[in-house]
Amino acid sequence: MSAAPGALADYRPALRPRVLLSDPLLDGAATVHLIKDAETGNSFKVGAKEHFLIARMDGERSLAEIGEAYAGEYGRRLADAHWRQLLALLGTKGLLAGAPEPKPAPAPVPVPEKRTLLRGSLPLVADADATTARLHRVFGFLLAPAALVPLFALVLAMEAVVVARSGELLLAVRGVMSNPVLLTAMAILLWVSTALHELAHGVVARHHGGRVAEIGLRWRLPAVIMYCTVDDYLYLGTRRHRIATAAAGAVMNLVFLLPFCALWLFAPLDDATHEAFAALLLLGSVQAFMMLVPLPPLDGYKIACQLAGATGLAASAGGYLRFALRRSPEAAAYPRRARIAYPVYAAATVLVLAAVVAALVAGVHHLLTT
């Protein structure tokens, strides 16, 4: 059987430019790739073999050439029916250049999000991607190594001070809690830090070629926060870019604290302001590092997913561990990478949560005994 059917052997299929392909991702015991139509937002999963073929549909290679590469990789050649089935699938979904656009299904009547006093969301800008592009033009220079390295050095130095003087900062937090004016001011500053956290995700994603779909406010009273939705996060060019985008928010939280740390350390402040800045340093640092806890939906979980090369990491790890603890034969069906990644993720999460609990207990004990 030929590598590609005779009638189609010279056909050079090409994906539309709007089609995005992800890296290989663990999904339970399987390895999958995500494919997304950036125009419609539709996405679906395919296996490694299907991705091997689809990723080579660049308009340069013929089906015969793709088929030869497939045969070399997997030791078998595709029959005419396989090629036609794959091309029909891609064409039906409107992913192939030159194929007719699929007939749109009857559009469902849009149901506006129900906004109440207690919960809802509200977009703040008409074009979130253009807004993020403007922010990137102004602040993108900070993402260059010449700016990032000194910023990271300053953040590390600040956090060393926070750890070294944590007892003093805890007492400052207790003092601020009894002062409604200072407490309100600190809450406002922490909210601003949260808003900058969200915008940082968007700016860094834009820096790496991503697209921001929406910037807005979301409330679940009494909490009101900003949000920034990166539309194609999983399809950014490299794993490093995706990790940088996920970590950008926490880094922004810490960078936000730098001027307050400098004032607290070196400026001649009155006692109340000095105490407020001390409390802000501790609470702001806790806010940043809590976002890095590897549990969904936190940024730390997104980073963990990228480090493991997995989608749905928490659920997949839980499923694997249930099989492994019961010594079920199904555990052996998981690929070696999964058998390493899932237990490492579970162990790391337990250690991080234990460290958080230990820090909270130590802080409470310090306050009670001081």
C-alpha positions as CSV (number, residue, x, y, z in Angstrom):
1,M,0.0,0.0,0.0
2,S,1.4,3.4,-0.9
3,A,2.2,6.0,1.7
4,A,-0.7,8.1,0.4
5,P,-3.5,7.3,-2.0
6,G,-2.6,7.8,-5.7
7,A,-5.3,10.4,-6.3
8,L,-4.2,12.4,-3.3
9,A,-0.5,11.8,-3.2
10,D,0.4,15.2,-4.7
11,Y,-2.0,17.1,-2.6
12,R,-0.3,19.6,-0.3
13,P,-2.7,20.4,2.5
14,A,-2.2,23.5,4.6
15,L,-3.8,24.5,7.9
16,R,-5.3,27.9,8.2
17,P,-3.1,30.5,9.9
18,R,-5.6,30.8,12.8
19,V,-5.1,27.1,13.8
20,L,-3.1,26.6,17.0
21,L,-1.3,23.4,18.0
22,S,-0.2,22.7,21.6
23,D,2.9,20.7,22.8
24,P,2.3,17.1,23.8
25,L,0.4,17.0,27.1
26,L,-0.2,14.2,29.5
27,D,-3.9,13.6,30.0
28,G,-4.4,10.7,32.4
29,A,-2.7,7.7,30.9
30,A,-2.8,9.3,27.4
31,T,-0.6,11.8,25.6
32,V,-2.6,14.3,23.6
33,H,-2.3,17.6,21.7
34,L,-4.8,20.4,21.8
35,I,-5.9,22.0,18.5
36,K,-7.7,25.3,18.6
37,D,-9.4,27.5,16.0
38,A,-8.4,30.9,17.3
39,E,-11.2,32.6,15.3
40,T,-14.0,30.6,16.7
41,G,-12.5,29.5,20.0
42,N,-13.3,25.8,19.3
43,S,-10.7,23.4,20.5
44,F,-10.4,19.6,20.6
45,K,-7.8,16.9,21.5
46,V,-6.0,14.6,19.2
47,G,-3.5,11.8,19.8
48,A,0.2,11.9,19.0
49,K,-0.2,10.1,15.6
50,E,-2.9,12.5,14.4
51,H,-0.8,15.4,15.6
52,F,2.2,14.1,13.7
53,L,0.2,14.3,10.5
54,I,-1.6,17.5,11.1
55,A,1.5,19.4,12.2
56,R,3.1,18.6,8.9
57,M,0.3,20.1,6.8
58,D,2.1,23.3,6.0
59,G,1.3,23.6,2.3
60,E,4.9,22.6,1.4
61,R,4.7,18.8,1.9
62,S,2.6,16.5,-0.1
63,L,0.5,13.7,1.4
64,A,3.0,11.3,-0.1
65,E,5.9,13.0,1.8
66,I,3.9,13.2,5.0
67,G,2.9,9.5,4.6
68,E,6.6,8.5,4.2
69,A,7.5,10.4,7.3
70,Y,4.7,8.8,9.2
71,A,5.7,5.3,8.0
72,G,9.3,6.0,9.1
73,E,8.1,7.1,12.6
74,Y,5.4,4.5,13.3
75,G,6.3,1.6,11.0
76,R,3.0,1.6,9.1
77,R,1.4,3.3,6.1
78,L,-2.0,4.9,6.0
79,A,-4.7,3.6,3.8
80,D,-6.8,5.7,1.5
81,A,-9.7,5.6,4.0
82,H,-7.5,7.0,6.8
83,W,-6.4,10.0,4.7
84,R,-9.9,10.8,3.6
85,Q,-11.3,10.6,7.1
86,L,-8.6,12.9,8.5
87,L,-9.0,15.5,5.7
88,A,-12.7,15.3,6.0
89,L,-12.5,16.0,9.7
90,L,-10.2,19.0,9.3
91,G,-12.2,20.3,6.4
92,T,-15.5,20.0,8.2
93,K,-14.1,22.0,11.1
94,G,-12.9,24.6,8.7
95,L,-9.2,24.1,9.6
96,L,-7.8,23.5,6.1
97,A,-6.9,26.4,3.8
98,G,-8.9,26.3,0.7
99,A,-11.7,24.2,2.3
100,P,-15.1,25.8,2.4
101,E,-16.0,27.3,5.7
102,P,-18.3,24.9,7.6
103,K,-21.9,25.9,7.7
104,P,-22.4,27.5,11.1
105,A,-24.9,25.8,13.3
106,P,-27.9,27.8,14.3
107,A,-26.6,30.2,16.8
108,P,-28.0,29.7,20.3
109,V,-29.8,32.7,21.7
110,P,-27.2,34.4,23.8
111,V,-28.0,34.3,27.5
112,P,-26.5,37.3,29.2
113,E,-24.6,36.6,32.3
114,K,-26.8,37.1,35.3
115,R,-25.4,39.9,37.3
116,T,-26.6,40.4,40.8
117,L,-25.4,42.4,43.7
118,L,-23.7,39.3,45.1
119,R,-22.0,37.9,41.9
120,G,-21.2,38.8,38.3
121,S,-18.6,40.1,36.0
122,L,-18.2,43.2,33.8
123,P,-15.7,43.8,30.9
124,L,-13.9,47.1,31.4
125,V,-12.5,47.7,27.9
126,A,-13.9,47.2,24.4
127,D,-10.7,45.7,23.0
128,A,-8.6,43.9,25.7
129,D,-5.9,42.9,23.2
130,A,-5.3,46.4,22.0
131,T,-5.3,47.7,25.6
132,T,-2.7,45.1,26.5
133,A,-0.6,46.0,23.4
134,R,-0.5,49.6,24.5
135,L,0.6,48.6,28.0
136,H,3.3,46.4,26.4
137,R,4.6,49.3,24.4
138,V,5.0,51.3,27.5
139,F,6.2,48.7,30.0
140,G,7.6,46.0,27.7
141,F,11.2,47.2,28.3
142,L,11.0,45.8,31.8
143,L,10.9,42.3,30.4
144,A,14.4,42.7,28.9
145,P,17.1,40.9,30.8
146,A,18.8,44.2,31.6
147,A,15.8,45.3,33.6
148,L,14.6,41.9,34.9
149,V,17.9,40.8,36.5
150,P,18.2,43.9,38.8
151,L,14.4,43.7,39.6
152,F,14.8,40.0,40.6
153,A,17.9,40.9,42.7
154,L,15.9,43.6,44.5
155,V,13.0,41.3,45.1
156,L,15.2,38.6,46.5
157,A,16.9,41.1,48.8
158,M,13.5,42.4,50.0
159,E,12.2,38.9,50.7
160,A,15.4,38.2,52.7
161,V,14.6,41.2,54.8
162,V,10.9,40.1,55.2
163,V,12.1,36.7,56.5
164,A,14.7,38.1,58.7
165,R,12.3,40.6,60.3
166,S,9.2,38.5,60.1
167,G,8.5,38.8,63.9
168,E,8.5,42.6,63.7
169,L,6.3,42.5,60.6
170,L,3.8,40.2,62.3
171,L,3.4,42.6,65.2
172,A,2.9,45.4,62.7
173,V,0.1,43.4,61.1
174,R,-1.6,43.0,64.5
175,G,-1.3,46.7,65.1
176,V,-2.8,47.7,61.8
177,M,-5.7,45.4,62.3
178,S,-6.8,47.6,65.2
179,N,-6.6,50.8,63.1
180,P,-9.6,51.1,60.7
181,V,-8.0,53.9,58.7
182,L,-4.7,52.1,58.1
183,L,-6.5,48.8,57.5
184,T,-8.6,50.4,54.8
185,A,-5.6,52.0,53.1
186,M,-3.8,48.6,53.2
187,A,-6.7,46.8,51.7
188,I,-6.8,49.4,48.8
189,L,-3.1,48.9,48.1
190,L,-3.4,45.1,48.1
191,W,-6.4,45.4,45.7
192,V,-4.3,47.6,43.4
193,S,-1.5,45.0,43.6
194,T,-4.1,42.3,42.6
195,A,-5.2,44.4,39.6
196,L,-1.6,44.8,38.5
197,H,-1.1,41.1,39.0
198,E,-3.8,40.4,36.3
199,L,-2.5,43.0,33.9
200,A,1.0,41.5,34.2
201,H,-0.3,38.2,33.0
202,G,-1.7,39.9,29.9
203,V,1.4,42.0,29.2
204,V,3.8,39.0,29.5
205,A,1.5,36.9,27.3
206,R,1.5,39.6,24.7
207,H,5.3,39.8,24.9
208,H,5.4,36.1,23.9
209,G,2.9,36.4,21.1
210,G,-0.3,35.7,23.1
211,R,-3.7,37.3,22.8
212,V,-5.8,38.8,25.6
213,A,-9.5,38.2,25.2
214,E,-11.0,40.2,28.1
215,I,-10.1,42.5,31.0
216,G,-12.7,43.2,33.5
217,L,-14.1,43.1,37.0
218,R,-15.5,40.0,38.7
219,W,-17.3,40.1,42.0
220,R,-18.3,37.4,44.5
221,L,-19.1,39.7,47.4
222,P,-17.4,40.6,49.5
223,A,-14.6,40.0,47.0
224,V,-14.2,42.2,44.0
225,I,-11.2,41.5,41.7
226,M,-9.9,42.3,38.3
227,Y,-9.4,39.5,35.8
228,C,-7.4,39.2,32.6
229,T,-8.1,36.3,30.2
230,V,-5.3,35.1,28.0
231,D,-7.1,33.4,25.2
232,D,-4.3,31.2,23.9
233,Y,-2.2,30.6,27.0
234,L,-1.7,26.8,26.3
235,Y,-0.5,27.6,22.7
236,L,2.3,30.1,23.5
237,G,5.5,29.3,21.7
238,T,7.5,27.5,24.4
239,R,7.0,26.0,27.8
240,R,9.3,28.8,29.2
241,H,6.9,31.4,27.8
242,R,3.9,29.8,29.4
243,I,5.6,29.5,32.8
244,A,6.7,33.1,32.5
245,T,3.2,34.2,31.8
246,A,1.8,32.3,34.7
247,A,4.4,33.5,37.1
248,A,4.2,37.2,36.0
249,G,1.3,38.0,38.4
250,A,3.2,36.9,41.6
251,V,6.3,38.7,40.4
252,M,4.3,41.8,39.8
253,N,2.9,41.6,43.4
254,L,6.5,41.5,44.7
255,V,7.8,44.3,42.4
256,F,4.8,46.4,43.6
257,L,6.2,46.2,47.2
258,L,9.7,47.4,46.4
259,P,9.1,51.2,46.8
260,F,7.2,50.5,50.1
261,C,10.1,48.4,51.3
262,A,12.6,51.2,50.5
263,L,10.5,53.8,52.3
264,W,10.1,51.5,55.3
265,L,13.8,50.8,55.5
266,F,15.3,54.2,54.7
267,A,12.7,57.1,54.9
268,P,12.0,59.0,58.1
269,L,8.4,57.9,58.7
270,D,6.0,58.5,61.6
271,D,5.3,55.4,63.7
272,A,1.9,54.7,62.2
273,T,3.1,54.9,58.6
274,H,6.2,52.8,59.4
275,E,3.9,50.1,61.0
276,A,1.6,50.2,58.0
277,F,4.4,49.7,55.5
278,A,5.8,46.9,57.6
279,A,2.4,45.1,57.6
280,L,2.0,45.7,53.8
281,L,5.3,44.1,53.1
282,L,4.3,40.9,55.0
283,L,0.8,40.7,53.7
284,G,1.8,41.5,50.1
285,S,4.5,38.9,50.2
286,V,2.1,36.3,51.5
287,Q,-0.4,37.3,48.8
288,A,2.2,36.8,46.1
289,F,3.5,33.4,47.4
290,M,0.0,32.0,48.0
291,M,-0.7,32.5,44.3
292,L,2.2,30.1,43.6
293,V,0.7,27.2,45.6
294,P,0.2,24.4,43.0
295,L,-3.5,23.9,43.4
296,P,-6.2,24.8,40.9
297,P,-7.0,27.5,39.9
298,L,-3.9,29.3,41.2
299,D,-1.0,30.4,39.1
300,G,1.2,27.8,40.8
301,Y,-1.0,25.1,39.4
302,K,-0.6,26.4,35.9
303,I,3.2,26.4,36.4
304,A,3.1,22.8,37.8
305,C,1.1,21.7,34.7
306,Q,3.7,23.2,32.4
307,L,6.6,21.6,34.4
308,A,4.8,18.3,34.2
309,G,3.7,18.8,30.6
310,A,0.2,17.8,31.5
311,T,-3.4,19.0,31.3
312,G,-5.8,18.4,34.1
313,L,-2.8,17.6,36.3
314,A,-4.6,17.4,39.7
315,A,-7.3,15.0,38.4
316,S,-4.8,12.9,36.4
317,A,-2.5,12.6,39.4
318,G,-5.4,11.6,41.7
319,G,-6.5,8.9,39.2
320,Y,-3.0,7.5,38.9
321,L,-2.3,7.5,42.6
322,R,-5.6,5.6,43.3
323,F,-4.5,2.9,40.9
324,A,-0.9,2.8,42.2
325,L,-1.9,2.6,45.9
326,R,-4.2,-0.3,45.1
327,R,-1.4,-1.8,43.0
328,S,-3.8,-2.0,40.2
329,P,-2.4,-3.3,36.8
330,E,-3.9,-0.1,35.3
331,A,-1.2,1.9,36.9
332,A,1.4,0.1,34.7
333,A,-0.4,1.3,31.6
334,Y,0.6,4.9,32.3
335,P,3.6,6.1,30.4
336,R,6.9,6.4,32.3
337,R,6.7,10.2,32.2
338,A,3.3,10.1,33.9
339,R,4.4,7.6,36.5
340,I,7.1,10.1,37.5
341,A,5.2,13.4,37.1
342,Y,2.0,12.5,38.9
343,P,3.6,11.3,42.2
344,V,6.1,14.2,42.1
345,Y,3.3,16.7,41.8
346,A,1.3,15.1,44.6
347,A,4.4,15.0,46.9
348,A,5.4,18.6,46.1
349,T,1.8,19.8,46.7
350,V,1.7,18.1,50.1
351,L,5.1,19.6,51.1
352,V,4.0,23.1,50.0
353,L,0.8,22.9,51.9
354,A,2.7,21.6,55.0
355,A,5.0,24.5,54.8
356,V,2.1,26.9,54.5
357,V,0.4,25.4,57.6
358,A,3.7,25.4,59.5
359,A,4.2,29.1,58.7
360,L,0.7,30.0,59.8
361,V,1.1,28.0,63.1
362,A,4.5,29.7,63.8
363,G,3.0,33.1,63.1
364,V,0.0,32.6,65.4
365,H,2.3,31.2,68.1
366,H,4.6,34.3,67.8
367,L,1.6,36.7,68.1
368,L,0.2,34.8,71.1
369,T,3.6,34.7,73.0
370,T,4.7,38.3,72.3
